[in-house]
Amino acid sequence: MTRSIRGFTLIEVVVAAGLLSIVGLAIVAFVTAFARGAGARARISDPALEGALLVERLRAVAPALRAPLASDGETAALWLSDSVPSRTVHLSELGWLRFDPTMGDIVLERVADTHFAEDRGLETEFEADDDFLAIREDSARDGLLVSTILAEGLDSARFVGDGRRGADDLALELEAERATARVAIGPVVPEEPLR
């Protein structure tokens, strides 16, 4: 008993090739459109819109923001909450806003919660006159920080004021595409001064 082996006909091969080319073209068109959209989003940024987004994202991440603590123009230290109820700042309550010029992003950096779970001795209590910006440098050097992007697509950003005289003292000036905006960085919950 011989079995005949039937192959594809020329018409079947042509139809299959045509269908594959149509699907391929659709995929290429989708990827190209996505890449153009991503490029356009990276080039076009309204600093006022990014500032408003930054404030809302900061409120979402730190809804009980207590006070700005210090700034050097490039970085601002913030007391994000009083989660260890003591009226003093603890390492787990600190955050730092910083502009990343290579990416054009404003990031909020904090010590990751996992580090506190692994090492209970890491929690530290600080005085009001401690150098909160040096604490960030130490934490970054030790590899403890995690970052959250709050604004993106900026050409430059700088903090104005030192943050030590109250809520209205610290502001963030944003610039993108030759437009500027200014955002006040202040507490969500008014607090008494640190002890």
C-alpha positions as CSV (number, residue, x, y, z in Angstrom):
1,M,0.0,0.0,0.0
2,T,1.5,3.2,-1.1
3,R,0.6,6.4,0.5
4,S,0.7,9.6,-1.6
5,I,2.3,12.6,0.1
6,R,0.6,15.7,-0.9
7,G,2.4,19.1,-0.6
8,F,1.2,22.6,-0.7
9,T,0.2,24.0,-4.0
10,L,1.6,27.2,-5.4
11,I,-1.6,29.0,-4.7
12,E,-1.7,28.0,-1.1
13,V,1.9,29.1,-0.6
14,V,1.2,32.5,-2.2
15,V,-1.9,33.0,-0.1
16,A,0.0,32.1,3.1
17,A,2.8,34.5,2.2
18,G,0.3,37.3,1.5
19,L,-1.4,36.8,4.9
20,L,1.9,36.7,6.7
21,S,3.1,39.9,5.0
22,I,-0.2,41.7,6.0
23,V,0.2,40.7,9.6
24,G,3.9,41.7,9.5
25,L,3.1,45.1,8.1
26,A,0.4,45.7,10.8
27,I,2.9,44.8,13.5
28,V,5.6,47.1,12.0
29,A,3.0,50.0,11.8
30,F,2.0,49.5,15.4
31,V,5.6,49.4,16.7
32,T,6.4,52.5,14.6
33,A,3.4,54.4,15.9
34,F,4.2,53.5,19.5
35,A,7.9,54.6,19.1
36,R,6.8,57.9,17.6
37,G,4.4,58.5,20.4
38,A,7.0,57.7,23.0
39,G,9.5,60.0,21.3
40,A,6.9,62.8,21.2
41,R,6.1,62.4,24.9
42,A,9.8,62.6,25.8
43,R,10.3,65.8,23.8
44,I,7.1,67.7,24.8
45,S,6.6,68.6,28.4
46,D,4.7,71.4,30.0
47,P,6.4,72.3,33.2
48,A,3.2,73.6,34.7
49,L,1.5,70.3,34.0
50,E,4.5,68.3,35.3
51,G,4.5,70.5,38.4
52,A,0.8,69.8,39.0
53,L,1.4,66.1,38.5
54,L,4.4,66.2,40.9
55,V,2.3,67.7,43.6
56,E,-0.5,65.1,43.1
57,R,2.0,62.2,43.0
58,L,3.7,63.5,46.1
59,R,0.4,63.6,47.9
60,A,-0.3,60.0,46.8
61,V,3.1,58.8,48.0
62,A,3.3,60.9,51.2
63,P,-0.3,61.9,52.1
64,A,0.8,63.0,55.5
65,L,3.8,65.2,54.4
66,R,4.9,67.1,57.5
67,A,7.5,69.6,56.4
68,P,10.4,70.5,54.2
69,L,13.6,70.1,56.2
70,A,16.5,71.4,54.1
71,S,17.5,72.1,50.5
72,D,20.8,72.9,48.7
73,G,19.2,73.9,45.3
74,E,19.6,70.4,43.8
75,T,18.0,68.2,46.5
76,A,15.3,68.8,49.1
77,A,14.9,66.7,52.3
78,L,11.3,66.2,53.4
79,W,9.7,64.8,56.5
80,L,7.2,62.6,54.9
81,S,5.2,61.5,57.9
82,D,5.3,61.0,61.7
83,S,4.7,57.3,61.4
84,V,6.8,56.7,64.5
85,P,4.8,59.1,66.8
86,S,7.5,61.1,68.5
87,R,7.4,64.6,67.0
88,T,11.0,63.9,65.8
89,V,12.2,62.7,62.4
90,H,13.2,59.1,62.0
91,L,15.1,57.6,59.0
92,S,12.0,55.7,57.9
93,E,10.1,59.0,57.7
94,L,12.6,60.9,55.5
95,G,12.4,61.4,51.8
96,W,14.5,63.4,49.3
97,L,13.3,65.1,46.2
98,R,16.0,65.3,43.5
99,F,16.3,66.3,39.9
100,D,18.0,63.7,37.7
101,P,19.5,65.7,34.8
102,T,20.4,62.7,32.7
103,M,16.8,61.5,32.5
104,G,15.0,64.9,33.1
105,D,13.1,63.4,36.0
106,I,12.2,64.6,39.5
107,V,12.5,61.6,41.8
108,L,11.5,61.0,45.4
109,E,14.1,58.8,47.1
110,R,13.5,56.9,50.4
111,V,15.1,54.2,52.3
112,A,13.4,50.9,51.3
113,D,11.1,49.4,53.9
114,T,12.8,46.0,53.3
115,H,16.0,47.4,54.8
116,F,14.2,48.3,58.1
117,A,12.7,44.8,58.2
118,E,16.1,43.2,57.7
119,D,17.9,45.5,60.2
120,R,15.9,47.0,63.0
121,G,18.9,48.9,64.2
122,L,18.8,51.0,61.0
123,E,16.0,53.2,62.3
124,T,17.5,56.4,63.6
125,E,16.0,59.4,65.3
126,F,17.3,62.8,64.3
127,E,17.3,66.3,65.8
128,A,16.0,69.4,63.9
129,D,19.5,70.7,63.3
130,D,20.9,67.5,61.8
131,D,22.2,67.6,58.2
132,F,19.4,65.8,56.3
133,L,21.1,66.1,53.0
134,A,24.2,64.3,54.3
135,I,21.9,61.6,55.5
136,R,20.8,61.1,51.9
137,E,24.4,60.8,50.7
138,D,25.1,58.2,53.4
139,S,22.0,56.2,52.5
140,A,22.8,56.3,48.8
141,R,26.4,55.2,49.4
142,D,25.1,52.3,51.5
143,G,22.6,51.3,48.7
144,L,19.5,51.8,50.8
145,L,17.5,54.2,48.5
146,V,14.6,53.4,46.2
147,S,13.3,56.0,43.8
148,T,9.8,57.0,42.6
149,I,9.5,59.3,39.5
150,L,7.2,62.2,40.3
151,A,7.8,64.3,37.1
152,E,9.5,63.7,33.8
153,G,10.6,65.3,30.6
154,L,12.2,68.4,32.2
155,D,15.2,70.3,31.0
156,S,16.1,71.6,34.5
157,A,14.8,72.0,38.0
158,R,16.1,73.7,41.1
159,F,14.8,74.3,44.6
160,V,14.5,77.8,45.8
161,G,14.6,78.5,49.6
162,D,16.1,76.2,52.2
163,G,12.9,74.8,53.6
164,R,13.7,75.6,57.2
165,R,11.5,78.6,57.7
166,G,8.1,77.0,57.0
167,A,5.8,75.7,54.3
168,D,6.0,78.7,52.0
169,D,9.7,78.9,52.0
170,L,10.6,76.0,49.7
171,A,9.6,76.0,46.0
172,L,10.7,74.0,43.0
173,E,11.3,75.8,39.7
174,L,10.8,73.6,36.6
175,E,11.9,74.3,33.1
176,A,11.1,72.5,29.8
177,E,11.0,73.7,26.2
178,R,11.8,77.3,27.3
179,A,8.8,77.4,29.6
180,T,9.0,77.6,33.4
181,A,6.7,76.9,36.3
182,R,7.1,77.2,40.1
183,V,5.6,74.7,42.6
184,A,5.5,75.3,46.4
185,I,6.7,72.3,48.4
186,G,4.9,72.5,51.7
187,P,3.2,70.3,54.3
188,V,-0.1,68.7,53.7
189,V,-0.7,68.5,57.4
190,P,0.3,71.7,59.4
191,E,2.7,70.7,62.1
192,E,4.4,72.4,65.1
193,P,8.1,72.9,64.7
194,L,10.3,69.8,65.4
195,R,11.7,69.5,68.9
